[in-house]
Every structure is written in C-alpha cells, then in structure tokens.
Amino acid sequence: MERILVTGGAGYVGSICAANLIRRGHEVTVIDDLSTGHFEAVPAEAKFYQTDIGDERQLSRILKERHVDVVFHFAAKALIAESVTDPAIFYRTNMHSAFVMAECLRSAGVHRFVFSSTAAVYGNPTTVPIPEDHPKNPVNSYGESKLAFEQLLRWYARAYGWSAVAFRYFNACGATDTQGELHQPETHIIPLLLQTASGQRPEFVVYGTDYETPDGSCLRDYVHVLDIADAHCLALKLMNQPRFEAYNIGTGVSYSVLQMCRKVEEITGRKPNLRMGERRPGDPAILCASPQKIQSQLGWTPRHSDLHQIVRSAWKWEMSRSSQAHDAPILAKT
C-alpha cells in the first residue's frame, strides 16, 4: 500500500484517479482549492484539505500531518483559450505555485512524483502519431507552462534523486457511473455536444472548418478517463530509482470534430444544432499520440477508449446528472 497525495483531487481526472487508487488499497490524501473542483467529487475515504498548492505554510503543515510516499499532481489551470488571452495566471499557477509545492515536497523528503501533463507541449506536430521525442513547440501558454514543469522534474530527478513520471494527455473524456465532466465554463467537446443534444445549450460551435484535415475540422485522440487512471497506477512500478520519464496517454487513433458530432447523434438519437465558426487561437490542427512507449514499458492498454464506449458512458452520466439537477454538481475539472 502506498500513501498518495493527490493534488486537484476534487476535479475531473484527479477525483477519478483518487477513487481508483482507493479501490486498489492505497491511502489517499486530497488537496484542492475548490476554485474549479467540487468537494462532492472527493472520494469519501480520502482525507481532504482545502488549500492552494502554492500555500507553502499550509502545504508544509499537511506534509507533517500526513506521511506521503508519492504525489499525483493534477492541480492546474487548463483552459487553452484563456491561456492565450491571460497567460499570467497560467505561469502563476502551473509554474510558480507548482514550484512552491515541489520545494515543500523536497523539504519533506518526498521524491516520487507523477505529473498530469499534456499533448499541448508538442504544439503543431510535424509527425503523426506523435512520439515522446517529438520537438516541443507549444502554441499556447498552457502547453508552455506544463513543459516548463516537466523540465523542472527532469532536473530534480538528476540533481535530487527524484523519481518522476509525466503523462501527456490526449483529450481525457468519458465518465464512470458516478463521475463525469462538468466544467464552469464548459469547453470540452463531448459534454458540450451532449448538452446541445439534450437541449441545455442552443448550439454547438465547430471552431474551424478549413484545417488541412479530411473534413476541415480538427483531429483529436480521445482517451477514456478510466484508462488514464489505470496508467497512473502503473506508474508506481517505475518509482524505485531516480529517473524522469514522459509518456503519451493516447490511442494512436484520431477523430475529427465533425466525426464526433455524428457519433453523438448516433448515441443520443438527437441531432445537435451545429454552427460553423472561425478557428480558435492556440488550436493545433491534429493531435494524435503514439502510445508505443507506454504500451511497451508499462504494459498499458486502453480498455475503455473505444469512441462508442466513451460517448455512451458520457451520455449515460449526463442523463443521470440532468435528472438530479436539484442536487449539487458531482464533478468539475481542474
């Protein structure tokens, strides 16, 4: 059994990973400032602290109260459009506050670390599917801030003996029976399409139809959140020596925005009202992972990431949430 600190554990991916860790017998402590997450998302079996990762005094106190073997770090600012218009908050949260956290961990003797990174570190890819050694050229401050923290972990591994893993996500999505996506504001394609199909939103905007892709819309690699949670548990196998490793979490298959619209219509039986819009700043045309490294080194297999299964699970959760609209929101992403 590992004693694991989960930052951002009241958010979408963080809370589902925390629940998965608990099911596997680990002891979990969650910290989250609840700026975008929800207390209701935190597993009941976890010890919860409401605090910011950049609060040195509070974090140092928590690390004295709770023995920690490993940190799973999910807390971050993550809205890409916002990262283009207001980069300062991304550097403050994803770099400065994260650095404060890293120094608190180093002072407490914690040196095993799993980082929630992003495919945005690659920018506009020149090779598809994208391998981990692809050049890094982020096109937004979100990707830039994540890449900077990856570099910090690389140097901490070399200088201080840390064992660190960075997982570069390619479009986390899907839901469990009790947890799914609910962001404020909502920006992710599947919940937006489902909410349009259910009549909660008047339309879904397709941002850009003139990309150099088969149908002109962006191509993305979609990964079920349960497969992401499994990858994080597998990372614990790498925590026995100083090292830094980065892995893509993706399927190697990409779908266009317009393909996703058709899949939502198929699953829901309802045709979402679509409006064609201009491109958004900071959106690469194609993001598709090469999963070869994580599959060969960690034995990871995406068991839940069939597109039909992803959309069906999200629709089931959306319908359940809508029928209980009087209750508090279940989940939001950090």
Summary of the structure (lengths in Angstrom):
residues: 334
radius of gyration: 19.0
end to end distance: 26.4
largest distance: 55.8
contacts: 1200
relative contact order: 0.17
helix: 40%
strand: 18%
